[in-house]
Amino acid sequence: MHKNIVNGIVILDAIPAGDMNTARRLKEDLLDFSYTLDKTLEIRYIRIDTFLDLENGISSILKEIKAEGLIPWLHLEGHGTDDENGFLLAGGDNCSWSQLKELITPLNINTELNTLLILATCFGGTFAKAISTTDVAPVSGLVGPKYEVKTGEVEQGFIAFYKAFFNSSSLKEAFIALQSTAPKGLYYRTSAEHFFYEVWCSYKVTQCTKKEIHNRAKRMRKEARSQNIAKLPSIGHLKRIIKKQEPVFFNKYRDTYFMYDTSSTTRERYPVTYKKAESKCKALTNRPT
């Protein structure tokens, strides 16, 4: 993962009333860590009983980002939904990962791709399914469980996570500490760059085989025929066009996802290239099974 610029942590508390509230306890732990280790991090706590609470809370953070220069990580404590596509607000209503993504993307845009999302919920890692590499990246990175997780495991794990981060200022060290408290493979993490390359490689493996490119060229020729084009291009010519356009589309999606045209810093911090992508895809496909 890239080293994030961060000066605050926002705790979103979706723990139902009556449950052990690990969000409030985390707030106190973070304040203690910050004081004891003399680290300057703004700690914000937002109770989200309803979707309106969530909207208002995110809106208030966005105002702080714009007016005060706050660059926060978002840490959500709550219960994941059984369908693994979202979480439950404290009042009991569902919030899908897609809805959460729409709310927090403006934070990531205004922090210039520095908003890490930490989901301390069952199935929090499945937020990745809501991310599309053809849109602006909603987060700089994601950390969350792939499966169900117990309250005690969450509390123990993220205390270790933040303690390691406060001590080292390293997200990598923090994640290692988190993993050390949990069964192997429980927690998922990714960065915007790693996720983009991973999705591109998946696309290459599934959609860019000789057979798929040939079929795509046939569909293009059929479409050209339906438009009564006088001189139909050959299948071979269309296949060459498809291959030639591939880097162009890669750059188009990259520029949008990493905000190259709107941010003054992301191009330098995330030097993503077609050449690197091709190298990663080759390494992936040549890996021994």
N, C-alpha and C positions, 0 to 999 in steps of 0.2 A: 504494500500500500504506500501511496505517497504520504509524506508528512503533511498533515493538515495544519493550517493556521487556525488556531482556536483560542478564544479568550472567555468562553462561557459554556455552561452546560444547562440545558433546559430539561427539567423533569416533568413529564406528562403523566399525571396520576389518574389511571382508569381502574384502580382497585375498588371493587364494590364495598360499600359500607358493611362492617361486620367481619370482613376478611383481615388477616394480618397485613398491615399496610407497609409493604416494603419500599414504596415510593417515598413516604415521609421519612422512613429510617435512612434511606439512601441520601436524602437531602441533608440530614444531620451528619451523616458520615462524610459527605463531600465537604461540608463546611468545616468539619474537624480536620480533614486531610489538608485542606487549603490553609487553615490557620497553622497547624503543626509544622507543615513543610514550607511555609512562607511562599505559597504559590498564589498568584493573583488570577483567579478565575471567577467570573460572575456566575452565581448559582441562581437559577430561576425555577420556581415550582408553580405548576398550573394544574388545578383540579379539573378534570373533565368528566362531569356527570352526564352531559348531553353533547350532541353534535355541535350545538351553538357554542357551548363552552370551548370546544376544540377550535372552532372557527375563530372565536374571539381571542383565544389564547395565542394562536398562530399569528393572528393579525397584530397583536401587541408586540410579539417578538419581531415581526417584520418591521414595525415602526422603530424599534430599538436598533435594528440592524442599519436602517437607513439614517437615523438621526444620531445615534451614539456610537456606531462602529462595532456593535456586538457581532461576534462571529461564533455562533454556538454549535455544539453538538446537540442532537435531540435524543433524549432517553425516555422511552415509553414503557411504563409498567402497567400490566393488565393481563387479561385472559384472552388467548387466541380463540377464534371461532372454530367450531368443529369441522367446517368445510375447508379450513386452512387458507382462507382467502381474506382474512381481516382480523379484527379484534373487537371485544365488547367494551363499550363505554361503561363507566361506573354505574350509570343508571340502568344498564341492561340492553340498550340498543346496539345494533351492529354498526361498525364502520369498516368498509372494505379497504383493502390495500390500495385499490384504485382511487378511492375517495381521499385517503390519506396522502397519496402521491400528489394529487391535484392541489391539496392544501399546502404542502411543504415545498413544492418545486420553486415557488417564488423566493423562498428563503435561500435555496441553493443558488438561484440566479443572482440574488443580491449580495451573497457572500462570495461570488465568483468561484463556485464549485468547492466550497469548504464545509458544507453541512453534512456531517456524518450522522447516520441514523442507527440508533441502537434500540433494538426491539426485545425487551425482556418479557416476552410473551411466548406461550406455546406456539410453535410454527412460525415464529417471527422471521426466520430466514426465507420463508416463502414470499415475502414482500418482493423478492427479485422477479417473481412472475409478472408483477405489475409494471416493471421497467421496460421501456421500448427504446432501442438504440436509434430509432428514427426520430425521436423527440429529444428535447433538452433533458440532460441528466437530472433526475429529481434529487439525487444525493451524491456526495463525493465517495461514499462507501456505506456498507451495510454490515451490521453484526447482529446475529440473532439465532435462536435455536431452530434446528430443522424439525424437531419432534416435540412431543409433550415434555414439559419440564416441571419439576416440583418447586414450590415456593422457596423452600430452604435452599435448593440448588441455585436458584436465581440470586437469592440474597448473598450467599457465600461466593458465588462466581463473580458477581459484579463488584463486590467489595474488593476482591483480589484484582479485578480488572482495573479499577480506578486507582487503587493503591499503587499498582505497578506503573500506571500512567503518570501519576503525580510524582513518583520517584524518578522516572526515567525520561518523561516527556516523549515516550515512544509508543505509538499505537501497536507496533509489532510486539513489543514486550508486554503490553497490556493484554493482547489477545493470547499470548503464550500463557500468561498467568490465569486467564479465564479458562483456557483449555485444561490446565492442570487440575482444576476443581471438578471436572465433569467427565462423563464417559466419552471415550474417543468418538469423534465424529458428530457429537451433539450440536456443536455450534458451527454456523456457517458465517463466513466473512467474504467480502469481495470489495474491490475498489471500482470506481467508475472506469478506469483504464482496463483493468483485468476483465471486467464484465463485457466491455465493448469488444475486446479482442476475442473473448470466449464466444460471444454471439456470432461474430463474423466467421470464426472457424466452424461453428456449427452450420452456418449457412453454406459455407464452401463445401463441407462434407456431404450435406444432404441435397443441395440445389445446384451444385456446379460439377457434378459428375459428367462424363461424356454423354451418357444417356439423357440426363436432364437438360443439358445444353442443346442437344439435338432436338429434343421434344419442344423446348422453348422456341428454337428456330422454326420448327414446323408450324407452331401456333402463330408466330409472327408472319410467316409466309401466307398462312390461311387468312389472317386478318388483312394482309395486303391484297390478296385476291378478292376478298369481299368488298374492297374499296375500288375495285376495277382499275387498279394501277396497270398502266400499259406494259411496263417491263418489270416482271416479277423478279425480285432478287433470288438468287439460289440459296439453298440451305447452307452451303458452305460459306457464302458471303455473310449471311446473317449470323452464323456462329462466330465468325471473325469480329463482327460488330459487337456482339455480346461480350466477348473477351476484352475487346478494346475499351468498352464502356465501364468495365468493372472498377478500375481505379477511380474513375470519375464519380461513380455512385458512392464508393467508399469515402472519398473526400467530402462529398456532399453530406452524408450522414455524420461523419466525424465532426465537421465544422458546426453542425447543429447541436449535436450531443454535448460537445465540449465547449460550446459557446465561443468559438474562435472569433466570430465576427462582432461579438458584443462585449467580450471581456478583455481587459488589458493584460491579464496574467495567465489565463489557462493555456494558451498556445505554448508558452514557455514551460509551464509546469507539467503539461501533458503533451509531450511531443509525439503524438500518435501518427504513424505512417503506414501506408499500404505495404511498403517493403517489410516492415517489422511484422505486420499482420500475416503476410505470406510466409515469413520465416517461422512464426509461431504455429501456423496451420500445418506446415510441412513437418515440424517437430512432433506435432500431435498425431498426425496420421502415420508417421513412421515409428511411433512408440511401440515397443514390444507388448503383445497382449499376454 
